[in-house]
Amino acid sequence: MEIKQQLRLSQQLVMTPQLQQAIRLLQLSRTELVEEVRNELDNNPVLSEDEPERARQASGERAPGASQAALDAETLSRRSTDERQAERATREVDWEKFLENRTLQGPMPSGRASGEDLPPIEQNLTRQMSLPEHLRWQLQMGEFTDVERRFGELVIGNLDDKGWLDLAGVERSDGTRTPDLTIEDLAVEAGLHPDDAPLVLEMIQRFDPLGVAARDLRECLLIQARHFGYPDYEIEIIDRHLHHLEKHNYQAIAREMKLDLEEVYEAAKAIQKLESRPARNFSDQDDRSIGITPDVYVVKDDDEFVVVDNDRGLQRLFINDGLARRLMSDPHAKEFIGEKLRNAQWLIRAIEQRRKTILRVAECIVEKQRDFFEHGVAHLRPMILRDVAEAVGMHESTISRVTTNKYVHTPQGLFELKYFFNSSIRRVANEDIASESVKQAIKKLIDDEDKTNPLSDQAIVEALESAEGIRIARRTVAKYREVLGILASSRRKRVF
């Protein structure tokens, strides 16, 4: 064994910190970019929000080449002008009239206004209360022991988006699943006796909204039906014949329960009034407070569509030359300020490059999707990332970063840039159509259908081919229908 030195020439791709920063800024949303700029302003002293000339004027620094006498004359002139304006304003005020009005005015109220004059408390709420917060408030106001409250907290923490109690196991990162839980397991964890768990859960299920923390649809509807005093045969329909009820198989219910068909119809009408999703009116986010600021605007100017970037609310960054020069003269701070200057320059360049890249991609999308901006979603053309990447001379991964969480305001509404990328669906005679347009065509067919005789998936396939020339499989219609949140025809049928 021996030690040798060898020279080797090789090429490799190295991601510099500046390149990593540019890529990271490119994929940030507008809100995240504003937060990033604020953090850089706090951490980098040579960065400034104001232009150097305006900052110099605001700080009162002497401009280069200006004499002290000229500055003094300018100051005296400005002061005399301000004094003359103040004297003129003073002479224009009728002081006698002012004092007379003050004398005639009544005394200011010493106390707070009455309750009738105050706005209702609902107008002062900053956000809508979420379902867990609403339930915890009722839990604290109820007559529960500390152990029962801990059990109630565990129940509330295991509610799903519907407001049902979900104790199913979760999937781990390695592919295995945790075991399913029971209410007895929650009771043991809270220190409550397992025999008392069903009673406490039943008390929580009577909270507002009624039926919350139910373990399935059947239990949720039973809780409400018993609370509102439904007849025994309607409760039995929920308990034993819910599967027939979901499929509108009223004849089977009437035959098995030996009831008249009209009685089953009336029972179904009453059961439909119950709430199947107790969490429907609650949300973790208040939709009224969610706002999206577009990154670019598409404006129609005569017959052309113009893309304009939106810099409103986004701070522009400048380098504070005066502060940098003063600190660079200090030998102890020279290395620190040099690094901060390089970081500031790279950040400004990266933000400008991000802006230009978004504009180029948006202009390419507008050029390729002109029919959409003119006529709407039905004229959206199929387009993939490669189409835009080849047009602007960038990689597909760059286009993906640019179009994620970036929004454009158009004459047709507000859209994410990624919305315009759709797979193609073949037509019989005409050119291909975008998958999003097919979804909207399916939605329109279902909206216009006869609710007493809804269209099946096969009927939708035939209608699309005959009317639009779109040829797709029945399973594709079913997939698009599920994406749109539309039920199957058997569940869309309106009997009454």
Secondary structure, 3 states (H helix, E strand, C coil): CCCCCCCCCCCCCCCCHHHHHHHHHHCCCHHHHHHHHHHHHHHCCCEECCCHHHHHHHHCCCCCCCCHHHHHHHHHHHHHHHHHHHHHHHHHCCHHHHHHHHHHCCCCCCCCCCHHHCCCHHHHCCCCCCHHHHHHHHHHHCCCCHHHHHHHHHHHHCECCCCCECCCCCECCCCCECCCCCHHHHHHHHCCCHHHHHHHHHHHHCCCCCCCCCCCHHHHHHHHHHHCCCCHHHHHHHHHCHHHHHCCCHHHHHHHHCCCHHHHHHHHHHHHCCCCCCCCCCCCCCHHHCCCCCCEEEEEECCEEEEEECCCCCCCCEECHHHHHHHHCCCCCHHHHHHHHHHHHHHHHHHHHHHHHHHHHHHHHHHHCHHHHHHCHHHCCCECHHHHHHHHCCCHHHHHHHHCCCEEEECCEEEEHHHHCECEECECCCCCEEHHHHHHHHHHHHHCCCCCCCCCHHHHHHHHHHHCCECCCHHHHHHHHHHCCCCCHHHHCCCC
